[in-house]
Structure formats: C-alpha cells, structure tokens
C-alpha cells in the first residue's frame, strides 16, 4: 500500500456527494436566472413562469437529495 493511501482517512462518499452537488447547484442557478429573465420580458405571464420555475426547482433539488442518501445506502 502506498504512503498516500495510508494517510487518507474518512469517508470517500462525502467527496462523492460534494461532486454530485455541483450539478443541482448549477441547475438551480439556471432555473431561477432564466425564470427571472422570462418574467422581466413578459410580466403578464409571471404567474405561469413562477409556477413552472418552482416545479423545475423541486425536480432539480430531488437530484441533490438522492445524492445525499446514496452514500448511506452504498456506504460501509
């Protein structure tokens, strides 16, 4: 075993979740950024845009919640 592998302690799953959280983070930013831009362009459709924006947010955050559960499911 190498000296580097002997010095690593802790859970590698936490690093995996950190990397998995990047995708939903970018997705949420895109959803709200484009939603605000769409409401600025068409204020009369703000209600429909806002409801679709929150549905997209919930689906994107579900990916982050699945990512936080997976290390516990597959961890040792």
C-alpha atoms as a printed R data frame, in Angstrom:
   type eleno elety resid chain resno       x      y       z
1  ATOM     1    CA   UNK     A     1   0.000  0.000   0.000
2  ATOM     2    CA   UNK     A     2   1.348  3.424  -0.859
3  ATOM     3    CA   UNK     A     3   2.095  6.116   1.691
4  ATOM     4    CA   UNK     A     4  -0.626  8.301   0.213
5  ATOM     5    CA   UNK     A     5  -3.311  5.641   0.642
6  ATOM     6    CA   UNK     A     6  -2.254  5.075   4.256
7  ATOM     7    CA   UNK     A     7  -2.704  8.767   5.049
8  ATOM     8    CA   UNK     A     8  -6.272  9.020   3.775
9  ATOM     9    CA   UNK     A     9  -8.901  8.779   6.493
10 ATOM    10    CA   UNK     A    10 -12.617  9.436   6.469
11 ATOM    11    CA   UNK     A    11 -15.367  8.737   4.025
12 ATOM    12    CA   UNK     A    12 -14.824  8.956   0.306
13 ATOM    13    CA   UNK     A    13 -18.615  9.184  -0.019
14 ATOM    14    CA   UNK     A    14 -18.516 12.754   1.285
15 ATOM    15    CA   UNK     A    15 -16.240 13.703  -1.607
16 ATOM    16    CA   UNK     A    16 -18.629 11.972  -3.987
17 ATOM    17    CA   UNK     A    17 -21.588 13.909  -2.640
18 ATOM    18    CA   UNK     A    18 -19.659 17.138  -2.913
19 ATOM    19    CA   UNK     A    19 -19.058 16.443  -6.571
20 ATOM    20    CA   UNK     A    20 -22.667 15.320  -7.062
21 ATOM    21    CA   UNK     A    21 -23.973 18.581  -5.566
22 ATOM    22    CA   UNK     A    22 -22.359 20.619  -8.339
23 ATOM    23    CA   UNK     A    23 -24.954 19.559 -10.931
24 ATOM    24    CA   UNK     A    24 -28.079 20.509  -8.976
25 ATOM    25    CA   UNK     A    25 -26.370 23.729  -7.874
26 ATOM    26    CA   UNK     A    26 -25.803 24.761 -11.466
27 ATOM    27    CA   UNK     A    27 -29.318 23.627 -12.388
28 ATOM    28    CA   UNK     A    28 -30.974 25.732  -9.686
29 ATOM    29    CA   UNK     A    29 -28.976 28.761 -10.784
30 ATOM    30    CA   UNK     A    30 -30.049 28.302 -14.384
31 ATOM    31    CA   UNK     A    31 -33.696 27.763 -13.450
32 ATOM    32    CA   UNK     A    32 -34.023 30.897 -11.340
33 ATOM    33    CA   UNK     A    33 -31.832 33.030 -13.611
34 ATOM    34    CA   UNK     A    34 -33.845 32.173 -16.694
35 ATOM    35    CA   UNK     A    35 -37.115 32.421 -14.755
36 ATOM    36    CA   UNK     A    36 -36.386 35.974 -13.632
37 ATOM    37    CA   UNK     A    37 -35.314 36.894 -17.141
38 ATOM    38    CA   UNK     A    38 -38.535 35.452 -18.585
39 ATOM    39    CA   UNK     A    39 -40.655 37.350 -16.040
40 ATOM    40    CA   UNK     A    40 -38.840 40.567 -16.925
41 ATOM    41    CA   UNK     A    41 -39.547 40.028 -20.616
42 ATOM    42    CA   UNK     A    42 -43.216 39.048 -20.179
43 ATOM    43    CA   UNK     A    43 -44.623 40.351 -16.891
44 ATOM    44    CA   UNK     A    44 -48.150 39.251 -17.825
45 ATOM    45    CA   UNK     A    45 -47.039 35.600 -17.737
46 ATOM    46    CA   UNK     A    46 -45.248 35.897 -14.383
47 ATOM    47    CA   UNK     A    47 -47.648 33.549 -12.564
48 ATOM    48    CA   UNK     A    48 -47.241 30.714 -15.058
49 ATOM    49    CA   UNK     A    49 -43.483 31.208 -15.264
50 ATOM    50    CA   UNK     A    50 -43.161 31.234 -11.473
51 ATOM    51    CA   UNK     A    51 -45.137 28.020 -11.043
52 ATOM    52    CA   UNK     A    52 -43.080 26.257 -13.723
53 ATOM    53    CA   UNK     A    53 -39.918 27.630 -12.135
54 ATOM    54    CA   UNK     A    54 -40.773 26.104  -8.755
55 ATOM    55    CA   UNK     A    55 -41.660 22.741 -10.326
56 ATOM    56    CA   UNK     A    56 -38.277 22.711 -12.039
57 ATOM    57    CA   UNK     A    57 -36.608 23.690  -8.770
58 ATOM    58    CA   UNK     A    58 -38.267 20.816  -6.912
59 ATOM    59    CA   UNK     A    59 -37.231 18.276  -9.535
60 ATOM    60    CA   UNK     A    60 -33.661 19.569  -9.550
61 ATOM    61    CA   UNK     A    61 -33.414 19.508  -5.766
62 ATOM    62    CA   UNK     A    62 -34.661 15.911  -5.789
63 ATOM    63    CA   UNK     A    63 -31.389 15.013  -7.512
64 ATOM    64    CA   UNK     A    64 -29.437 16.597  -4.664
65 ATOM    65    CA   UNK     A    65 -31.490 14.731  -2.070
66 ATOM    66    CA   UNK     A    66 -30.922 11.445  -3.876
67 ATOM    67    CA   UNK     A    67 -27.221 12.264  -3.935
68 ATOM    68    CA   UNK     A    68 -27.111 12.816  -0.179
69 ATOM    69    CA   UNK     A    69 -28.870  9.492   0.500
70 ATOM    70    CA   UNK     A    70 -26.729  7.312  -1.785
71 ATOM    71    CA   UNK     A    71 -23.561  7.363   0.378
72 ATOM    72    CA   UNK     A    72 -25.616  5.974   3.264
73 ATOM    73    CA   UNK     A    73 -27.182  3.304   1.072
74 ATOM    74    CA   UNK     A    74 -23.972  2.120  -0.574
75 ATOM    75    CA   UNK     A    75 -21.531  3.111   2.186
76 ATOM    76    CA   UNK     A    76 -19.919  0.685   4.560
